[in-house]
């Protein structure tokens, strides 16, 4: 999912997506440890998605703080 698509989601949806991605990252790392991971590049993609969501959430918080 691109950052522009993520910006259209609400904070609650972003938090849910973040939770799901963290669970997926845990599972991917577990599969990597037991040598059952088919696509190791998926770990990198999930990490980037997590970073994008955290960035968008931080931007939203700073925008809300500047308005108040």
PDB file of N, CA, C, O and CB in Angstrom:
ATOM      1  N   UNK A   1       0.844  -1.174   0.000  1.00  0.00           N
ATOM      2  CA  UNK A   1       0.000   0.000   0.000  1.00  0.00           C
ATOM      3  C   UNK A   1       0.893   1.242   0.000  1.00  0.00           C
ATOM      4  O   UNK A   1       1.871   1.316   0.743  1.00  0.00           O
ATOM      5  CB  UNK A   1      -0.962  -0.005   1.221  1.00  0.00           C
ATOM      6  N   UNK A   2       0.546   2.198  -0.830  1.00  0.00           N
ATOM      7  CA  UNK A   2       1.336   3.412  -0.937  1.00  0.00           C
ATOM      8  C   UNK A   2       0.974   4.390   0.173  1.00  0.00           C
ATOM      9  O   UNK A   2      -0.096   4.296   0.774  1.00  0.00           O
ATOM     10  CB  UNK A   2       1.135   4.062  -2.305  1.00  0.00           C
ATOM     11  N   UNK A   3       1.876   5.326   0.436  1.00  0.00           N
ATOM     12  CA  UNK A   3       1.658   6.317   1.492  1.00  0.00           C
ATOM     13  C   UNK A   3       0.450   7.186   1.181  1.00  0.00           C
ATOM     14  O   UNK A   3      -0.292   7.557   2.090  1.00  0.00           O
ATOM     15  CB  UNK A   3       2.902   7.194   1.672  1.00  0.00           C
ATOM     16  N   UNK A   4       0.241   7.515  -0.087  1.00  0.00           N
ATOM     17  CA  UNK A   4      -0.906   8.349  -0.456  1.00  0.00           C
ATOM     18  C   UNK A   4      -2.218   7.629  -0.155  1.00  0.00           C
ATOM     19  O   UNK A   4      -3.198   8.264   0.235  1.00  0.00           O
ATOM     20  CB  UNK A   4      -0.839   8.728  -1.947  1.00  0.00           C
ATOM     21  N   UNK A   5      -2.243   6.315  -0.333  1.00  0.00           N
ATOM     22  CA  UNK A   5      -3.436   5.533  -0.010  1.00  0.00           C
ATOM     23  C   UNK A   5      -3.630   5.458   1.503  1.00  0.00           C
ATOM     24  O   UNK A   5      -4.760   5.475   1.990  1.00  0.00           O
ATOM     25  CB  UNK A   5      -3.333   4.115  -0.608  1.00  0.00           C
ATOM     26  N   UNK A   6      -2.526   5.375   2.239  1.00  0.00           N
ATOM     27  CA  UNK A   6      -2.612   5.286   3.700  1.00  0.00           C
ATOM     28  C   UNK A   6      -3.094   6.591   4.318  1.00  0.00           C
ATOM     29  O   UNK A   6      -3.759   6.580   5.354  1.00  0.00           O
ATOM     30  CB  UNK A   6      -1.257   4.909   4.285  1.00  0.00           C
ATOM     31  N   UNK A   7      -2.765   7.705   3.695  1.00  0.00           N
ATOM     32  CA  UNK A   7      -3.182   9.006   4.226  1.00  0.00           C
ATOM     33  C   UNK A   7      -4.699   9.178   4.202  1.00  0.00           C
ATOM     34  O   UNK A   7      -5.245   9.977   4.963  1.00  0.00           O
ATOM     35  CB  UNK A   7      -2.528  10.127   3.431  1.00  0.00           C
ATOM     36  N   UNK A   8      -5.378   8.437   3.338  1.00  0.00           N
ATOM     37  CA  UNK A   8      -6.825   8.529   3.249  1.00  0.00           C
ATOM     38  C   UNK A   8      -7.533   7.716   4.329  1.00  0.00           C
ATOM     39  O   UNK A   8      -8.743   7.854   4.508  1.00  0.00           O
ATOM     40  CB  UNK A   8      -7.281   8.072   1.890  1.00  0.00           C
ATOM     41  N   UNK A   9      -6.802   6.878   5.047  1.00  0.00           N
ATOM     42  CA  UNK A   9      -7.399   6.058   6.097  1.00  0.00           C
ATOM     43  C   UNK A   9      -7.504   6.847   7.396  1.00  0.00           C
ATOM     44  O   UNK A   9      -6.751   7.793   7.625  1.00  0.00           O
ATOM     45  CB  UNK A   9      -6.577   4.778   6.316  1.00  0.00           C
ATOM     46  N   UNK A  10      -8.443   6.448   8.237  1.00  0.00           N
ATOM     47  CA  UNK A  10      -8.580   7.095   9.544  1.00  0.00           C
ATOM     48  C   UNK A  10      -7.495   6.566  10.484  1.00  0.00           C
ATOM     49  O   UNK A  10      -6.839   5.564  10.198  1.00  0.00           O
ATOM     50  CB  UNK A  10     -10.003   6.846  10.145  1.00  0.00           C
ATOM     51  N   UNK A  11      -7.321   7.259  11.609  1.00  0.00           N
ATOM     52  CA  UNK A  11      -6.305   6.830  12.577  1.00  0.00           C
ATOM     53  C   UNK A  11      -6.615   5.451  13.127  1.00  0.00           C
ATOM     54  O   UNK A  11      -5.700   4.656  13.345  1.00  0.00           O
ATOM     55  CB  UNK A  11      -6.200   7.833  13.725  1.00  0.00           C
ATOM     56  N   UNK A  12      -7.892   5.147  13.357  1.00  0.00           N
ATOM     57  CA  UNK A  12      -8.268   3.830  13.874  1.00  0.00           C
ATOM     58  C   UNK A  12      -7.903   2.734  12.871  1.00  0.00           C
ATOM     59  O   UNK A  12      -7.403   1.675  13.251  1.00  0.00           O
ATOM     60  CB  UNK A  12      -9.780   3.784  14.189  1.00  0.00           C
ATOM     61  N   UNK A  13      -8.159   3.001  11.585  1.00  0.00           N
ATOM     62  CA  UNK A  13      -7.806   2.018  10.553  1.00  0.00           C
ATOM     63  C   UNK A  13      -6.290   1.849  10.459  1.00  0.00           C
ATOM     64  O   UNK A  13      -5.793   0.741  10.260  1.00  0.00           O
ATOM     65  CB  UNK A  13      -8.377   2.443   9.185  1.00  0.00           C
ATOM     66  N   UNK A  14      -5.561   2.959  10.603  1.00  0.00           N
ATOM     67  CA  UNK A  14      -4.102   2.877  10.564  1.00  0.00           C
ATOM     68  C   UNK A  14      -3.563   2.084  11.753  1.00  0.00           C
ATOM     69  O   UNK A  14      -2.636   1.288  11.602  1.00  0.00           O
ATOM     70  CB  UNK A  14      -3.490   4.282  10.548  1.00  0.00           C
ATOM     71  N   UNK A  15      -4.138   2.300  12.928  1.00  0.00           N
ATOM     72  CA  UNK A  15      -3.716   1.554  14.119  1.00  0.00           C
ATOM     73  C   UNK A  15      -3.971   0.059  13.934  1.00  0.00           C
ATOM     74  O   UNK A  15      -3.137  -0.763  14.314  1.00  0.00           O
ATOM     75  CB  UNK A  15      -4.455   2.070  15.374  1.00  0.00           C
ATOM     76  N   UNK A  16      -5.120  -0.297  13.352  1.00  0.00           N
ATOM     77  CA  UNK A  16      -5.436  -1.706  13.117  1.00  0.00           C
ATOM     78  C   UNK A  16      -4.460  -2.308  12.109  1.00  0.00           C
ATOM     79  O   UNK A  16      -3.969  -3.422  12.293  1.00  0.00           O
ATOM     80  CB  UNK A  16      -6.890  -1.861  12.616  1.00  0.00           C
ATOM     81  N   UNK A  17      -4.188  -1.560  11.048  1.00  0.00           N
ATOM     82  CA  UNK A  17      -3.258  -2.032  10.026  1.00  0.00           C
ATOM     83  C   UNK A  17      -1.856  -2.199  10.619  1.00  0.00           C
ATOM     84  O   UNK A  17      -1.147  -3.148  10.284  1.00  0.00           O
ATOM     85  CB  UNK A  17      -3.226  -1.054   8.830  1.00  0.00           C
ATOM     86  N   UNK A  18      -1.461  -1.277  11.498  1.00  0.00           N
ATOM     87  CA  UNK A  18      -0.158  -1.353  12.152  1.00  0.00           C
ATOM     88  C   UNK A  18      -0.061  -2.611  13.010  1.00  0.00           C
ATOM     89  O   UNK A  18       0.952  -3.309  12.992  1.00  0.00           O
ATOM     90  CB  UNK A  18       0.087  -0.102  13.011  1.00  0.00           C
ATOM     91  N   UNK A  19      -1.111  -2.887  13.749  1.00  0.00           N
ATOM     92  CA  UNK A  19      -1.137  -4.087  14.593  1.00  0.00           C
ATOM     93  C   UNK A  19      -1.022  -5.350  13.743  1.00  0.00           C
ATOM     94  O   UNK A  19      -0.291  -6.276  14.094  1.00  0.00           O
ATOM     95  CB  UNK A  19      -2.429  -4.130  15.433  1.00  0.00           C
ATOM     96  N   UNK A  20      -1.748  -5.383  12.621  1.00  0.00           N
ATOM     97  CA  UNK A  20      -1.693  -6.544  11.727  1.00  0.00           C
ATOM     98  C   UNK A  20      -0.304  -6.720  11.115  1.00  0.00           C
ATOM     99  O   UNK A  20       0.195  -7.840  10.999  1.00  0.00           O
ATOM    100  CB  UNK A  20      -2.736  -6.405  10.614  1.00  0.00           C
ATOM    101  N   UNK A  21       0.310  -5.610  10.728  1.00  0.00           N
ATOM    102  CA  UNK A  21       1.640  -5.692  10.130  1.00  0.00           C
ATOM    103  C   UNK A  21       2.690  -6.155  11.134  1.00  0.00           C
ATOM    104  O   UNK A  21       3.600  -6.905  10.781  1.00  0.00           O
ATOM    105  CB  UNK A  21       2.037  -4.346   9.557  1.00  0.00           C
ATOM    106  N   UNK A  22       2.567  -5.712  12.377  1.00  0.00           N
ATOM    107  CA  UNK A  22       3.516  -6.161  13.395  1.00  0.00           C
ATOM    108  C   UNK A  22       3.375  -7.654  13.650  1.00  0.00           C
ATOM    109  O   UNK A  22       4.370  -8.350  13.855  1.00  0.00           O
ATOM    110  CB  UNK A  22       3.312  -5.386  14.698  1.00  0.00           C
ATOM    111  N   UNK A  23       2.141  -8.145  13.636  1.00  0.00           N
ATOM    112  CA  UNK A  23       1.921  -9.587  13.799  1.00  0.00           C
ATOM    113  C   UNK A  23       2.501 -10.346  12.610  1.00  0.00           C
ATOM    114  O   UNK A  23       3.113 -11.400  12.781  1.00  0.00           O
ATOM    115  CB  UNK A  23       0.410  -9.898  13.949  1.00  0.00           C
ATOM    116  N   UNK A  24       2.311  -9.812  11.412  1.00  0.00           N
ATOM    117  CA  UNK A  24       2.862 -10.448  10.221  1.00  0.00           C
ATOM    118  C   UNK A  24       4.388 -10.471  10.261  1.00  0.00           C
ATOM    119  O   UNK A  24       5.009 -11.468   9.893  1.00  0.00           O
ATOM    120  CB  UNK A  24       2.381  -9.725   8.964  1.00  0.00           C
ATOM    121  N   UNK A  25       4.989  -9.364  10.711  1.00  0.00           N
ATOM    122  CA  UNK A  25       6.446  -9.302  10.816  1.00  0.00           C
ATOM    123  C   UNK A  25       6.959 -10.350  11.805  1.00  0.00           C
ATOM    124  O   UNK A  25       7.973 -11.002  11.557  1.00  0.00           O
ATOM    125  CB  UNK A  25       6.897  -7.892  11.249  1.00  0.00           C
ATOM    126  N   UNK A  26       6.257 -10.507  12.919  1.00  0.00           N
ATOM    127  CA  UNK A  26       6.651 -11.526  13.895  1.00  0.00           C
ATOM    128  C   UNK A  26       6.622 -12.904  13.250  1.00  0.00           C
ATOM    129  O   UNK A  26       7.561 -13.685  13.404  1.00  0.00           O
ATOM    130  CB  UNK A  26       5.724 -11.492  15.131  1.00  0.00           C
ATOM    131  N   UNK A  27       5.548 -13.200  12.531  1.00  0.00           N
ATOM    132  CA  UNK A  27       5.431 -14.512  11.880  1.00  0.00           C
ATOM    133  C   UNK A  27       6.505 -14.718  10.821  1.00  0.00           C
ATOM    134  O   UNK A  27       7.046 -15.815  10.684  1.00  0.00           O
ATOM    135  CB  UNK A  27       4.053 -14.668  11.248  1.00  0.00           C
ATOM    136  N   UNK A  28       6.813 -13.664  10.075  1.00  0.00           N
ATOM    137  CA  UNK A  28       7.856 -13.784   9.052  1.00  0.00           C
ATOM    138  C   UNK A  28       9.221 -14.044   9.680  1.00  0.00           C
ATOM    139  O   UNK A  28      10.002 -14.852   9.176  1.00  0.00           O
ATOM    140  CB  UNK A  28       7.910 -12.516   8.194  1.00  0.00           C
ATOM    141  N   UNK A  29       9.503 -13.352  10.787  1.00  0.00           N
ATOM    142  CA  UNK A  29      10.784 -13.586  11.468  1.00  0.00           C
ATOM    143  C   UNK A  29      10.855 -15.000  12.030  1.00  0.00           C
ATOM    144  O   UNK A  29      11.915 -15.626  12.017  1.00  0.00           O
ATOM    145  CB  UNK A  29      10.989 -12.564  12.596  1.00  0.00           C
ATOM    146  N   UNK A  30       9.742 -15.495  12.516  1.00  0.00           N
ATOM    147  CA  UNK A  30       9.702 -16.864  13.027  1.00  0.00           C
ATOM    148  C   UNK A  30       9.956 -17.851  11.899  1.00  0.00           C
ATOM    149  O   UNK A  30      10.718 -18.803  12.068  1.00  0.00           O
ATOM    150  CB  UNK A  30       8.348 -17.156  13.702  1.00  0.00           C
ATOM    151  N   UNK A  31       9.317 -17.631  10.739  1.00  0.00           N
ATOM    152  CA  UNK A  31       9.532 -18.507   9.593  1.00  0.00           C
ATOM    153  C   UNK A  31      10.989 -18.442   9.121  1.00  0.00           C
ATOM    154  O   UNK A  31      11.555 -19.455   8.711  1.00  0.00           O
ATOM    155  CB  UNK A  31       8.583 -18.126   8.446  1.00  0.00           C
ATOM    156  N   UNK A  32      11.588 -17.258   9.180  1.00  0.00           N
ATOM    157  CA  UNK A  32      12.985 -17.102   8.789  1.00  0.00           C
ATOM    158  C   UNK A  32      13.893 -17.911   9.710  1.00  0.00           C
ATOM    159  O   UNK A  32      14.862 -18.523   9.259  1.00  0.00           O
ATOM    160  CB  UNK A  32      13.387 -15.619   8.810  1.00  0.00           C
ATOM    161  N   UNK A  33      13.576 -17.910  10.989  1.00  0.00           N
ATOM    162  CA  UNK A  33      14.410 -18.615  11.961  1.00  0.00           C
ATOM    163  C   UNK A  33      14.378 -20.127  11.753  1.00  0.00           C
ATOM    164  O   UNK A  33      15.367 -20.813  12.009  1.00  0.00           O
ATOM    165  CB  UNK A  33      13.960 -18.280  13.375  1.00  0.00           C
ATOM    166  N   UNK A  34      13.244 -20.643  11.292  1.00  0.00           N
ATOM    167  CA  UNK A  34      13.150 -22.092  11.093  1.00  0.00           C
ATOM    168  C   UNK A  34      13.276 -22.472   9.617  1.00  0.00           C
ATOM    169  O   UNK A  34      12.911 -23.574   9.210  1.00  0.00           O
ATOM    170  CB  UNK A  34      11.827 -22.614  11.650  1.00  0.00           C
ATOM    171  N   UNK A  35      13.801 -21.534   8.827  1.00  0.00           N
ATOM    172  CA  UNK A  35      14.097 -21.763   7.405  1.00  0.00           C
ATOM    173  C   UNK A  35      12.888 -22.196   6.577  1.00  0.00           C
ATOM    174  O   UNK A  35      13.008 -23.068   5.717  1.00  0.00           O
ATOM    175  CB  UNK A  35      15.166 -22.803   7.280  1.00  0.00           C
ATOM    176  N   UNK A  36      11.729 -21.594   6.829  1.00  0.00           N
ATOM    177  CA  UNK A  36      10.551 -21.893   6.025  1.00  0.00           C
ATOM    178  C   UNK A  36      10.036 -20.660   5.285  1.00  0.00           C
ATOM    179  O   UNK A  36       8.938 -20.683   4.729  1.00  0.00           O
ATOM    180  CB  UNK A  36       9.455 -22.462   6.904  1.00  0.00           C
ATOM    181  N   UNK A  37      10.809 -19.605   5.277  1.00  0.00           N
ATOM    182  CA  UNK A  37      10.385 -18.369   4.630  1.00  0.00           C
ATOM    183  C   UNK A  37      10.632 -18.466   3.128  1.00  0.00           C
ATOM    184  O   UNK A  37      11.760 -18.689   2.688  1.00  0.00           O
ATOM    185  CB  UNK A  37      11.129 -17.150   5.229  1.00  0.00           C
ATOM    186  N   UNK A  38       9.562 -18.295   2.344  1.00  0.00           N
ATOM    187  CA  UNK A  38       9.679 -18.407   0.895  1.00  0.00           C
ATOM    188  C   UNK A  38      10.186 -17.119   0.252  1.00  0.00           C
ATOM    189  O   UNK A  38      10.952 -17.166  -0.711  1.00  0.00           O
ATOM    190  CB  UNK A  38       8.341 -18.782   0.300  1.00  0.00           C
ATOM    191  N   UNK A  39       9.757 -15.958   0.786  1.00  0.00           N
ATOM    192  CA  UNK A  39      10.134 -14.680   0.193  1.00  0.00           C
ATOM    193  C   UNK A  39      10.746 -13.776   1.256  1.00  0.00           C
ATOM    194  O   UNK A  39      10.012 -13.074   1.951  1.00  0.00           O
ATOM    195  CB  UNK A  39       8.912 -13.999  -0.461  1.00  0.00           C
ATOM    196  N   UNK A  40      12.062 -13.773   1.401  1.00  0.00           N
ATOM    197  CA  UNK A  40      12.709 -12.958   2.429  1.00  0.00           C
ATOM    198  C   UNK A  40      12.531 -11.455   2.220  1.00  0.00           C
ATOM    199  O   UNK A  40      12.658 -10.686   3.173  1.00  0.00           O
ATOM    200  CB  UNK A  40      14.174 -13.280   2.475  1.00  0.00           C
ATOM    201  N   UNK A  41      12.242 -11.030   1.006  1.00  0.00           N
ATOM    202  CA  UNK A  41      12.040  -9.599   0.742  1.00  0.00           C
ATOM    203  C   UNK A  41      10.735  -9.098   1.345  1.00  0.00           C
ATOM    204  O   UNK A  41      10.542  -7.889   1.475  1.00  0.00           O
ATOM    205  CB  UNK A  41      12.052  -9.330  -0.764  1.00  0.00           C
ATOM    206  N   UNK A  42       9.845  -9.999   1.710  1.00  0.00           N
ATOM    207  CA  UNK A  42       8.577  -9.592   2.330  1.00  0.00           C
ATOM    208  C   UNK A  42       8.842  -8.926   3.683  1.00  0.00           C
ATOM    209  O   UNK A  42       8.100  -8.032   4.089  1.00  0.00           O
ATOM    210  CB  UNK A  42       7.634 -10.817   2.505  1.00  0.00           C
ATOM    211  N   UNK A  43       9.890  -9.355   4.378  1.00  0.00           N
ATOM    212  CA  UNK A  43      10.231  -8.743   5.669  1.00  0.00           C
ATOM    213  C   UNK A  43      10.552  -7.271   5.464  1.00  0.00           C
ATOM    214  O   UNK A  43      10.085  -6.424   6.227  1.00  0.00           O
ATOM    215  CB  UNK A  43      11.432  -9.474   6.333  1.00  0.00           C
ATOM    216  N   UNK A  44      11.334  -6.959   4.454  1.00  0.00           N
ATOM    217  CA  UNK A  44      11.705  -5.583   4.167  1.00  0.00           C
ATOM    218  C   UNK A  44      10.471  -4.747   3.810  1.00  0.00           C
ATOM    219  O   UNK A  44      10.347  -3.603   4.246  1.00  0.00           O
ATOM    220  CB  UNK A  44      12.728  -5.537   3.026  1.00  0.00           C
ATOM    221  N   UNK A  45       9.570  -5.317   3.026  1.00  0.00           N
ATOM    222  CA  UNK A  45       8.356  -4.598   2.625  1.00  0.00           C
ATOM    223  C   UNK A  45       7.460  -4.313   3.820  1.00  0.00           C
ATOM    224  O   UNK A  45       6.889  -3.227   3.925  1.00  0.00           O
ATOM    225  CB  UNK A  45       7.583  -5.400   1.577  1.00  0.00           C
ATOM    226  N   UNK A  46       7.335  -5.279   4.719  1.00  0.00           N
ATOM    227  CA  UNK A  46       6.495  -5.091   5.902  1.00  0.00           C
ATOM    228  C   UNK A  46       7.095  -4.027   6.812  1.00  0.00           C
ATOM    229  O   UNK A  46       6.369  -3.196   7.359  1.00  0.00           O
ATOM    230  CB  UNK A  46       6.327  -6.418   6.668  1.00  0.00           C
ATOM    231  N   UNK A  47       8.412  -4.047   6.977  1.00  0.00           N
ATOM    232  CA  UNK A  47       9.079  -3.027   7.798  1.00  0.00           C
ATOM    233  C   UNK A  47       8.832  -1.628   7.227  1.00  0.00           C
ATOM    234  O   UNK A  47       8.592  -0.685   7.981  1.00  0.00           O
ATOM    235  CB  UNK A  47      10.599  -3.306   7.882  1.00  0.00           C
ATOM    236  N   UNK A  48       8.890  -1.492   5.907  1.00  0.00           N
ATOM    237  CA  UNK A  48       8.662  -0.195   5.277  1.00  0.00           C
ATOM    238  C   UNK A  48       7.216   0.258   5.474  1.00  0.00           C
ATOM    239  O   UNK A  48       6.964   1.440   5.709  1.00  0.00           O
ATOM    240  CB  UNK A  48       9.000  -0.261   3.780  1.00  0.00           C
ATOM    241  N   UNK A  49       6.266  -0.675   5.378  1.00  0.00           N
ATOM    242  CA  UNK A  49       4.861  -0.322   5.607  1.00  0.00           C
ATOM    243  C   UNK A  49       4.647   0.136   7.050  1.00  0.00           C
ATOM    244  O   UNK A  49       3.904   1.084   7.300  1.00  0.00           O
ATOM    245  CB  UNK A  49       3.942  -1.521   5.288  1.00  0.00           C
ATOM    246  N   UNK A  50       5.294  -0.534   7.988  1.00  0.00           N
ATOM    247  CA  UNK A  50       5.192  -0.138   9.396  1.00  0.00           C
ATOM    248  C   UNK A  50       5.749   1.274   9.576  1.00  0.00           C
ATOM    249  O   UNK A  50       5.148   2.096  10.267  1.00  0.00           O
ATOM    250  CB  UNK A  50       5.951  -1.145  10.311  1.00  0.00           C
ATOM    251  N   UNK A  51       6.884   1.553   8.961  1.00  0.00           N
ATOM    252  CA  UNK A  51       7.488   2.881   9.065  1.00  0.00           C
ATOM    253  C   UNK A  51       6.589   3.946   8.440  1.00  0.00           C
ATOM    254  O   UNK A  51       6.459   5.044   8.980  1.00  0.00           O
ATOM    255  CB  UNK A  51       8.864   2.895   8.391  1.00  0.00           C
ATOM    256  N   UNK A  52       5.967   3.623   7.304  1.00  0.00           N
ATOM    257  CA  UNK A  52       5.063   4.578   6.664  1.00  0.00           C
ATOM    258  C   UNK A  52       3.885   4.911   7.570  1.00  0.00           C
ATOM    259  O   UNK A  52       3.520   6.076   7.724  1.00  0.00           O
ATOM    260  CB  UNK A  52       4.558   4.024   5.329  1.00  0.00           C
ATOM    261  N   UNK A  53       3.299   3.890   8.164  1.00  0.00           N
ATOM    262  CA  UNK A  53       2.144   4.111   9.042  1.00  0.00           C
ATOM    263  C   UNK A  53       2.549   4.933  10.259  1.00  0.00           C
ATOM    264  O   UNK A  53       1.832   5.851  10.657  1.00  0.00           O
ATOM    265  CB  UNK A  53       1.533   2.766   9.489  1.00  0.00           C
ATOM    266  N   UNK A  54       3.706   4.604  10.854  1.00  0.00           N
ATOM    267  CA  UNK A  54       4.169   5.377  12.012  1.00  0.00           C
ATOM    268  C   UNK A  54       4.416   6.835  11.634  1.00  0.00           C
ATOM    269  O   UNK A  54       4.115   7.735  12.418  1.00  0.00           O
ATOM    270  CB  UNK A  54       5.452   4.760  12.591  1.00  0.00           C
ATOM    271  N   UNK A  55       4.955   7.075  10.455  1.00  0.00           N
ATOM    272  CA  UNK A  55       5.200   8.440   9.995  1.00  0.00           C
ATOM    273  C   UNK A  55       3.888   9.199   9.824  1.00  0.00           C
ATOM    274  O   UNK A  55       3.774  10.346  10.255  1.00  0.00           O
ATOM    275  CB  UNK A  55       5.980   8.429   8.675  1.00  0.00           C
ATOM    276  N   UNK A  56       2.907   8.570   9.202  1.00  0.00           N
ATOM    277  CA  UNK A  56       1.617   9.220   8.982  1.00  0.00           C
ATOM    278  C   UNK A  56       0.925   9.513  10.306  1.00  0.00           C
ATOM    279  O   UNK A  56       0.345  10.585  10.478  1.00  0.00           O
ATOM    280  CB  UNK A  56       0.720   8.347   8.098  1.00  0.00           C
ATOM    281  N   UNK A  57       0.981   8.566  11.247  1.00  0.00           N
ATOM    282  CA  UNK A  57       0.368   8.795  12.556  1.00  0.00           C
ATOM    283  C   UNK A  57       1.053   9.947  13.289  1.00  0.00           C
ATOM    284  O   UNK A  57       0.390  10.759  13.934  1.00  0.00           O
ATOM    285  CB  UNK A  57       0.430   7.520  13.405  1.00  0.00           C
ATOM    286  N   UNK A  58       2.366  10.013  13.190  1.00  0.00           N
ATOM    287  CA  UNK A  58       3.113  11.097  13.835  1.00  0.00           C
ATOM    288  C   UNK A  58       2.766  12.438  13.196  1.00  0.00           C
ATOM    289  O   UNK A  58       2.608  13.433  13.904  1.00  0.00           O
ATOM    290  CB  UNK A  58       4.632  10.841  13.743  1.00  0.00           C
ATOM    291  N   UNK A  59       2.645  12.481  11.880  1.00  0.00           N
ATOM    292  CA  UNK A  59       2.264  13.709  11.190  1.00  0.00           C
ATOM    293  C   UNK A  59       0.875  14.167  11.625  1.00  0.00           C
ATOM    294  O   UNK A  59       0.648  15.357  11.845  1.00  0.00           O
ATOM    295  CB  UNK A  59       2.302  13.504   9.671  1.00  0.00           C
ATOM    296  N   UNK A  60      -0.054  13.215  11.747  1.00  0.00           N
ATOM    297  CA  UNK A  60      -1.416  13.558  12.174  1.00  0.00           C
ATOM    298  C   UNK A  60      -1.416  14.128  13.583  1.00  0.00           C
ATOM    299  O   UNK A  60      -2.149  15.074  13.873  1.00  0.00           O
ATOM    300  CB  UNK A  60      -2.329  12.325  12.107  1.00  0.00           C
ATOM    301  N   UNK A  61      -0.599  13.558  14.457  1.00  0.00           N
ATOM    302  CA  UNK A  61      -0.519  14.061  15.834  1.00  0.00           C
ATOM    303  C   UNK A  61       0.062  15.469  15.865  1.00  0.00           C
ATOM    304  O   UNK A  61      -0.407  16.316  16.625  1.00  0.00           O
ATOM    305  CB  UNK A  61       0.332  13.120  16.704  1.00  0.00           C
ATOM    306  N   UNK A  62       1.074  15.723  15.050  1.00  0.00           N
ATOM    307  CA  UNK A  62       1.671  17.057  15.049  1.00  0.00           C
ATOM    308  C   UNK A  62       0.737  18.090  14.430  1.00  0.00           C
ATOM    309  O   UNK A  62       0.715  19.245  14.857  1.00  0.00           O
ATOM    310  CB  UNK A  62       2.997  17.040  14.297  1.00  0.00           C
ATOM    311  N   UNK A  63      -0.041  17.677  13.418  1.00  0.00           N
ATOM    312  CA  UNK A  63      -1.030  18.591  12.845  1.00  0.00           C
ATOM    313  C   UNK A  63      -2.113  18.939  13.872  1.00  0.00           C
ATOM    314  O   UNK A  63      -2.538  20.089  13.980  1.00  0.00           O
ATOM    315  CB  UNK A  63      -1.670  17.969  11.588  1.00  0.00           C
ATOM    316  N   UNK A  64      -2.546  17.925  14.621  1.00  0.00           N
ATOM    317  CA  UNK A  64      -3.575  18.152  15.638  1.00  0.00           C
ATOM    318  C   UNK A  64      -3.044  19.055  16.761  1.00  0.00           C
ATOM    319  O   UNK A  64      -3.778  19.886  17.297  1.00  0.00           O
ATOM    320  CB  UNK A  64      -4.060  16.804  16.221  1.00  0.00           C
ATOM    321  N   UNK A  65      -1.780  18.885  17.106  1.00  0.00           N
ATOM    322  CA  UNK A  65      -1.184  19.704  18.162  1.00  0.00           C
ATOM    323  C   UNK A  65      -1.003  21.144  17.704  1.00  0.00           C
ATOM    324  O   UNK A  65      -1.156  22.066  18.505  1.00  0.00           O
ATOM    325  CB  UNK A  65       0.163  19.119  18.597  1.00  0.00           C
ATOM    326  N   UNK A  66      -0.687  21.352  16.456  1.00  0.00           N
ATOM    327  CA  UNK A  66      -0.486  22.705  15.947  1.00  0.00           C
ATOM    328  C   UNK A  66      -1.812  23.464  15.797  1.00  0.00           C
ATOM    329  O   UNK A  66      -1.845  24.691  15.886  1.00  0.00           O
ATOM    330  CB  UNK A  66       0.240  22.653  14.605  1.00  0.00           C
ATOM    331  N   UNK A  67      -2.896  22.725  15.569  1.00  0.00           N
ATOM    332  CA  UNK A  67      -4.220  23.348  15.459  1.00  0.00           C
ATOM    333  C   UNK A  67      -4.760  23.755  16.818  1.00  0.00           C
ATOM    334  O   UNK A  67      -5.527  24.711  16.926  1.00  0.00           O
ATOM    335  CB  UNK A  67      -5.199  22.398  14.781  1.00  0.00           C
ATOM    336  N   UNK A  68      -4.359  23.029  17.856  1.00  0.00           N
ATOM    337  CA  UNK A  68      -4.885  23.297  19.197  1.00  0.00           C
ATOM    338  C   UNK A  68      -4.215  24.470  19.873  1.00  0.00           C
ATOM    339  O   UNK A  68      -4.558  24.808  21.006  1.00  0.00           O
ATOM    340  CB  UNK A  68      -4.735  22.084  20.057  1.00  0.00           C
TER     341      UNK A  68
END
